[in-house]
Amino acid sequence: MTLSSIARKNIWKNLRQYMIYLNSMIFSIAIYFTFVSLQYNEQLLSSTVTLGKLESAFAAASIILIIFAAIFIWYSNSFFTRKRKKEVGLYALFGMSRKKIGQLLLYENLIMGVLALTIGITVGLLFSKLFMMIIFKLMGFSLEVSFSIPVQAFIQTAAVFLFIILVTSIHSYRLIYRFSLSELFKAERKGERLAKGSPILSAMAVVFIGLAYLLFLNPDHLIKNTGIRFLSAILFLVIGSYFFMNFLITYLLKLAQRFASIYLKGKNLLTITNLLYRLKGNVLILTVISLLSSVTLIACMVTYSLYYQIDHFSKRDNPYSYMFNLKDDKANQDVRTLIEKKSGEDLLYHKGIPYLSIKPVGSKLNRVPDFFQTLLISEQTFQDLMKLRGLKDSIHLKKHEAAAFYDGNLDQKSDPFTGGQVALSANATITITDYKDFSLVNQREMLFPLVISDELYEELKRGMTPEETLYIYKTSNEKMAKGLDREINKVVNPFRYQENAPIYTSFYENYHYGLETYGLLIFIGGFLGLVFLLATGSMIYFKQLIEATIDKERYKVLKKIGIPDKQISKAVARQVGVVFILPLLLAASNTGVILYILADFLQINMRVPFFTCFVVYLLIYLGYYFLTTANYLKIIKET
């Protein structure tokens, strides 16, 4: 019988034992193949206007998935390698040479890897159309999705995972050379030392986490440099999380031991004692999982919040359905006729806004590049426009004063313009004395609108600055005006990018650009979050099953001294529950603080995305908890 046939029989015989490892590889491969198949999908690439963002986003996600899949598969492989030490020791005891044992393990891992690769690519291929339909829906496309088989995706997936499988196979091969025969038969005892809780280091955990939150919440009062501030906050959070798991939890458990009413009550003695012995070996993994869970929750909630608020962002940045001045009378009239004819009763209002377009001699405004058009609008025109929009805003300016407006800055609360000066000519400089936190004109055009006093406006107009007209239209069906938008673009396209700087923006165009961008973000963020969640759940699962194997004899002793199965089962459920809940509590705290900051910064409501994502995360996490508890009990009850 050849080694390869023995390897095949071992896999078939122990398929149930290998299933988690096999499933983890299949899932990683299927998700990666899905991403790269979307990355090379011609229908998606040809349909989007965010082509550069799409390709770079999928490329970045693919790299993250490669790194994460490699770490995850390596960790899964290490779990099974450790579980099979006694089996490998038996092979050596029966006279099989180290080389033969190493080859057997190598063949087993290669066979499982190739099997996982085949199944993973097949699953990814079967679900690729479903994922295409999801991303098309999220990005607002109304196209029928066609089934395609991108050859590049096959080649890239096969190359990446064959390399990962080869590396893990070599790692398995070296198992027999890394341990002596006695070490292979000896049960693992790493992490068996009693954890030591320190009141000082426990307090430091609270201090470090508090400092991290303080740096996030009060940036202007502590460290001015943004990069240093956030790096410091992240460093404090990592150290604080480690101290929390290593010292604070241990200290609290030891504190509970001092109170007989708590420690000796029911199954607490068994749970607390076992946790104190096991916590030492779980500190690093629990710290990593808490931080990884924080990143996962934040990424999912932020991307969902941005997508959830797409209407708010679009209306904030694009107050008009159409805004244009093509610098050509006939073209302007053609566009106006199209809008008025096609909109009919959906037309809410329209207006021609007189303005002066100037190129300032000098400006001390960092947010306004030199190539932007500066639009000067009179105070009276502004008041008329506010009445038209139903806003109760008014401005009272002196001759050389101006008012600026929100320009798409992410930090909507900040005022980047007040106090700034703009030199209109060698003899005329205006100072911005007022700022409004709403858009006066549509965003995405390189425009910088300023409202100036009527007196200065008339003076500049008389000074040979030609007056132009900016046409604005507001309709009630602006999100569904695809046909009208296409017809207008036929008129507008010949005038785009001309030297006389024509202006044209539409709500429909900008809305769907945002829908594509945020739809892409939520798709990638959601799937990466799902991968991270399943990986963190699996890491706890593997770690707990290793400990179940080690603790098997202990629980047999407990049964022999008369402790009933029901009490042991409850103690195990509580012990595993603590291991699951600790990183979740820390992750929930981190996520809550950071989302509060982001919601305040972006001026959006994140409550619905927060609760939605957290409930989904919690349900999957609970699934892992019940699966881990059931398998833990199954292992310790085996004869």
N, C-alpha and C positions, 0 to 999 in steps of 0.2 A: 504493500500500500504506500503510495507516494505521499509526501508532506502536503501537497496541494489538495489531495483528496481528503486527508485527515482534517485539514483546515476547513474544507467545505462541510464535512460532517459535524465538526465542532460548532460551526455557525448555525447549522440547521438544528442541532440538538439544543443549543443554548440561545435560540432565536429570541425567546421571550426576554432573556437577560440582556441581550444586545439591543433590544428594540428602542430604548430611550436614546442610546448613542446613535443608532441608525436614523431615528426620527429627527434628532438634532441636526445631523448632516444633511438629510433630505430637505428639511425646512430651510436651512441656510442656503443650500444650492438653489432651491426653487425660488426663493426671494431674490437672490442675486441674479439668476437667469431672467426673472421678470423685469428687473431694473434695466439690465443691459439690452433686453429685447425692446423695451420702450425707448431706450436711448437711441437705438438704430432703426426705429419704426418710421418708415417714410411718410405714412399717412399723418402721423402726429407732427413730424417735422415740417411738413408742407402746410399744415393747417394753422400753426401758431404764428403770432406776430412777435412772440417773445423767444425767437429762435436761439439767440445767443445765451439767454438765461436758461433755457430748457436744457441745452447740451451741457453747459457747465454745471447745472444743478444735478443732473443725472450722473455726470462724471464724478462729482464730489461725493454723492451718495454711494456710488459704486465703490469708491476707495474706502469710505467708512465701513461699508459692508464687508469688504475683503479683510480689513484689519480685525473687525469684530468677529467675523466668521472664523478666521484663523485662531483667534484667542479662545473662542467658544468651543471649537472642535478639539483644540489642544486640551482644554480643561476637561471635556467629556472623555477624551481618550485617556487622560491621566486617571480619571475616576475608575474606568474599567481595568486599566493596568494595575492599579492598587488592589482592586477586588480579586484579581486573578493570581496574586502572588502565591497562594498555597497551591493552586493548580500547576503553576510553573515549577514550584518546588517538587511536586510529585513527579513531573516529567523527569527532572534531574535525578530524583531518588531512584527511579526505575531504570536509570542508566543512559538516558538520552543525552547526547552531548550538548554543550551550550550553543554551539553553532546551529545544530538542528532545531533546538528549541527557539532560538532567535529567528530562524527561517520560518518556522511554523507560525509564530506571532506576526511576522512580516506578511506572510501570505494571507493570514486571516484579515489583517487590517486592510490590505490591498483589495481583497475580494469585497469586503464590506464597503470600502471607499468607492470602488467602481460600481457596485450595486446602488449605493446612495446617489452617485452621480447620474446614473441612468434614470433612476426613479425621479430624482429631483428635477432634472431637465424636462422629463415627460410631464410631471406635475406643473412645472412652470409654463410649459408650452400650452397645456390644457387650460390654464387659468389666465394666460396672457391676454386673451380677448376680453375676459371679464375685467381685468385691471385696466385695459384700454377703455372700456365702456365707463368705468368709474372715473378715470382721469378726464375723459371727454366731458362727462357730466359736470365734474368739479370746475373745469375750465370753460364751461358755457358753450361747448360745441354742439351743434344739432346735426351731426353727421352719422351715417351708418358705418359702424366699425367693421372693417374687413379683416379677415384672418391672414396673418403673414408669418413666415418663418425666416427671421433674419439669421443668415449664416454667421455673421460676425459675433452674434450673441452666443451661438454654439461654441465657436472656437475660443472666445474669451473665457466663457464659463469653464469649459473643459480644461483649458490651460491653467487657470487660477487654482481650481480645486484638485486637479491631479498633482500639482506641486504641493498643496497643503496635505493631501492624502499621503504623498511620498514621504514628507517630513514626519508626519505622525507615525507612519509605518516604521521608519527608521528608529523613532523613539521607542516603539514597542519592541523592536528587534534588540535594542540595547538593554532591555529590562533584565535579562539573565546575567548580563555582565556588570550590572550596577549593584547587585545584592548577592551576599553569600547565601548558601543553602539554609543556614539557621535563621537568617533575616527574612527569607521568603516564608518560612513557616511561622515565624513569630508575628503575632497580631500587632497591628499598628497601635502605637501608644502616644503618638504625637498629640500635644495639646492636653495631656493628662494632668499637668501640674495645676494645682489650685490657683485660680485667679486671685490677684491681690488688689483690693480696692484701696485707693488713697484719697482721703478727704481733700487734701490740697490739690492733687491732680484732677479730682472730680470737680472741684470749684473752677479749676482752669478750663475744663471743658465748657462750662457755662460762660466763662469770660471770653474764650476764643470765639464761640458761636455768636455771643452777644456783640463782640467787636465786628465780626463779619456783617451782621445785620445792620449795625450802626453805620458802617462804611457804605452799605448799599442805600440806607434810608436818608442819611444826612451827608451827602457828598461835599457840599460847599464849606462845611464847618471844620472838616478834619484834614483832608488831603486834596489839594487843588488839581493836581495832574490826574486826569481820568484814567489813563492806563495803569499808573502805579496804584491808584485807589482800588480798581477792580481786581488787579492781581493780588493786592494785599488782602482784600476781602475773601477771595477764593482760597488763598493760602490759610487764612485764619479758619475758614469753614472746613477745610480738609483736616487741619490739625485738631480743631474742636470736635469734629465727627469721630476721629480716631480716639481721642480722649474720652468722649461720650461712651463709645462702645467698650473701651478697655478698662476704664477706671470708674466712671460714674455709675454705670449699670451694676458693676461688681460691688461697688460700695453700697448701693441701695439693697442689693440682695443680702450682703453681709449684715446690713442694718436690720433687715427683716428677720435674720437668724437670732438677733438679740431679743426679739419679742416672742416669747413662747406662745402667746395667744395667736400669733400669725404663723410662726414656723412649724408648730406642732399640730396645726389644724388640718385635718383631712390628709390630702395628698400633697400639701405644700412642702413637707419635709423632703419627699422624694424629688419633686420638681426643682426646688431651690438648690438642693445639694448637687443634683446632676447638672444644672445650669452652671453652677460655680466651677465645676470641673471641665465642662465643655466650652465655656465662654472664651477661655484663653485661646483655643484653637480656631475660634470663629471670628475673632476681632477684625482681622484684615478683610475677610470676605464680606462681613456685615458693613464695614465702613465703605468698601467699594460699591456694594449694592445700594446703600443709602444715597451715595453721591450720584451713581448711575441712574437710580430711580428719580432723583431730583431733576437731572438733565432731561430724562425721558418725559416726565410730566410737564416741565416747563416748555420743552420744544413742542409737544402736542397741543398744549393749551394756548401757547402764543400763536402758532400757525392757525389753529381753529378760530381764535379770537379775531385775527386779521381777516380770515375768510368770512366769519360771522358778521363783521362790521364793514363789509365791502360797500354796502349802500351808503353808510355813514361817510366813509372816506370819499366816495365818488361825489356825493352831494356837497361835501365840504370843499373839495378841490375844484369842482366844476359847477358853479352856480347856474350856468346857462346851458341849454341843450345844444345851441350852436353859437359860436362867436367867430366872426371873420372880418377881414378887410384884405382882399386879394390884390389891392393896389391897381385894380383894373375895373373901370365902371361897368363894362358889359358883363364881366365875370361875376361881379358883386350882384348885379341885377338878376343874372341867371340863377344864382344860388338862392337869392331871396324869393324868386318866383317859385322855384322847386319846393322850398320849405312851406310857403304859404298855400301852395296848391295841394301838396300831399298831406299836410297836417290837418287842414280843415278845422273842425271843431276842437281838435286836440291842441290847437295853438292857444297858449295862455296869455302871452304878451310878447311884444317885440319893441325894439328901440334902436335908434342910431345914436351912438355916444360920440360927441365931438371930442377930439383929443389932439395934443401936440406931441409928436415923436421927436425926441432930441437925443443927442449923444453928449453926455456930460463931459465937461473939460476935466473934472477931477472928482473923485468920490472916496470917502473913507469908510465905505461899507464893504466888509469882507464877503458878505453873502451875495453880492451883486457883481458878477463878472463884467468886464468891459464890453463883451459882445452882446449883452442884453439890451433890448430896446427899453428906454425909459419913456413911459406914457404919462403925460401930465394932463390931469382932468380937473376941470374947474369945480369949485365948491358947490355952485348951484347945480351943476350936472350930477354931482354925487348925491345931493339931497333928492333930486328927481328920481335917481336910480334906486335909492333906498325906499321911496314911496312905492315904486313899481314892484320891488321885491318883498314889500310888506315888513320891512325892518325899521325899528324906531331908533335909528342911529343918526346923530347929527355931529357936525364938525364946525368949530369956530376958529378960523385961522387968521393970523396977522399976515402982512404982505409977504414976508420972507420965511414963512413957516409952511410945513407940509405934513401930511398924514400918510403913513405906510400901512400895509396890510399883510395878513398871513400869506406866506409864500410856499407852503408845503413842508415847512420845518417839522421834523418828527416831534420835537419838544414844543407842543402847541402852547404851553403855558408861558414860554419865554418870549421876551420882546427884544429881537435882535437889531432894531432900527432906531428906536428913540434916542435922540442925542447925536445921531449921525448927520453928516453934512454932504450935500451934493452941489458941486459948482456947475451951474448951468452955462455960465460964460465967464469971461475974465472979470466982469464987474458984478455978477449976480450969483449969490450962493444962498441956498435954502437950507434950513435946519429942520429935521424931522422932530416934531414935538408931540405927535400923537400916533398911536398904533392901535389897529383894530384886529382882533383875532379871528377874522373871517376873510375869505377870498373876495377880492373885488372883481377879478377876472378869472377865467379858467386857467388851471395849471397846465404844465407840460409844454407851454409855449415860453420862449425865453423873453419874458416881459417883466418889467418892474414898474407897476403903476403907482403914481403918487397923486394925491389930491392937493391942489394949491389954491390959494385965495383967488377970488374972481378978479381982483385988481391986477395981480401978477400975471394971471392967465391972459387977460386982454392986452397987457403990456407986451408980453412975449409974442402974442399973435400979431400985433402991429409991427413987431420987430422982424418981420419977414420969415417967421417960423410958420410954415404952411399948416393949416388945420386939416385933420383927416377925420374920417368917421369909422367907428368900430360898430358893426352890426351885431346885435344880440337877439336871440330867439329862445323862448321857453315853451316847451310842449309837455303834455301830460304823458305821452307814450315814448319818452326819450330812451328807455331801456330796450325797446322793441322796434327800433327804427332802422333795422338792417337794410331794407330795400332803399329807403330814402338816403341813408348814409352812403350806400354804394353809388347811387346816382350823383350825389353831391361830389363824391370823390373823383368822378369822371371829369367834372368841371374844374375841381381844385388841383388835381395832380399836375397838370402842365405848369402851374404857377409855384409849386413847392420848390424850396431851395433857391429861389431867385435872389439876386443881390439886393433888390429893393425890400426884402424882408416881409413878404406877405404873411398874414395871420389867418390861421384856420384851426379851430378845435371843435370837437363834438363830444357831447356827454356819452353817446353810445360807444364811440371809439375808445375813449379813456376808461369807461366802465368795463368794457370787455378786455381791455389790456390788463386792468387790475384783477379781473376775474381769472384770467389766465395765470397771472403771476401768483396770486394767493391760492388758486386751485392747485397749481404745481407745488407750492410750499406745503399745503395741508396734505397732499398725497404723499410726498416724500417724508414729511415730518411724521405722519401717521404710521407709515409702514416701518420707518426706522424705529419709531417708538415701540411698535409691536414687536419688532425683532429684539430690541433691548429688554423689553418686559419679559418675553419668553426666555431670553438668555439669563436674566437675573433670577427668574423663578427656577430655571433648571440648575443654576449654580447652587442655590439653597437646597434643592432637591437632591443633587448629587452628594453634597456635603453631609446632609442628614442621613442619607442611606449608608454612607461610609461609617458614620458614627453608630448607626443601628447595627451594622455588622460587628463592630468592635464591642458594643454593649450587649450583644446577644447573650453571652454567658452570665452577665450581671443580672439580667432579667430572669434567667432561669433560676438563679439563686434566690431571688426575691419570691418567685413562685413556690420554691421549696420551703421557704420559711413561713408560708401561709398568706402572703399578700394576694388577694383575688385578682383575676384577669381584668375585671371592670375597673378597679382602682389603678392598675398599671396602665390601662388604655387611656384613662382620663389624665394621668400624669404625663404620658407621652404626648397627648393632644395639647396640653398646656405648655409643655416644654418646646414642642415644635412651633406652637403659636407665638411664643415669646420671640423665637428666632425670626419668624416672619414679620412680627409687628414692629420690632425695634427699628429696622431700616425704613419701614413705611412711615412711622411717626416722624422720624427725622426728615425724610423726604417731603412729607406733607408740610412740615414747618418751613423748610427751605423754600418750597414752591409757593406757599402762601405769601411769604415776605417778598419774594422777587416779583411775583405777579402783581402784588399791591403797588410796588414801585413802577412797574411797566404800565399798569392801568392809569396811574396818576400822570406818568410821563406822556403817554399817548392820548390821554383824555378819552378813554373808551371804557365801556362796561365789560368786565371779564367774568362776571359771576356765572352766567349760563355756560360758557365754555369750561370754566373751572369745574363746576359740579358734574357736567356731562363727562368730561375726560376722566375725572377722578372716580366716578362710579364705574365706568368701563374698566379702568385700570384695577379697581378694587375687586370687581367680579372675576377677572382673569387671575389676579393674585390669590383670591380665595380658592379658586379651582386648583392652583398649585399647592396651596396649604392642605386641602383635603386629600389630594393625590399623594403628597409626601407623607402625611399622617397614616394613611391606609397602607402604604408600602413599608413604612417604618414598622408598624405593628405586625405586618406580614413577616418581615425578616426576623424580628425578635421572637415570634411564635413558632418559627420553623424548628423542627426537631433535628 
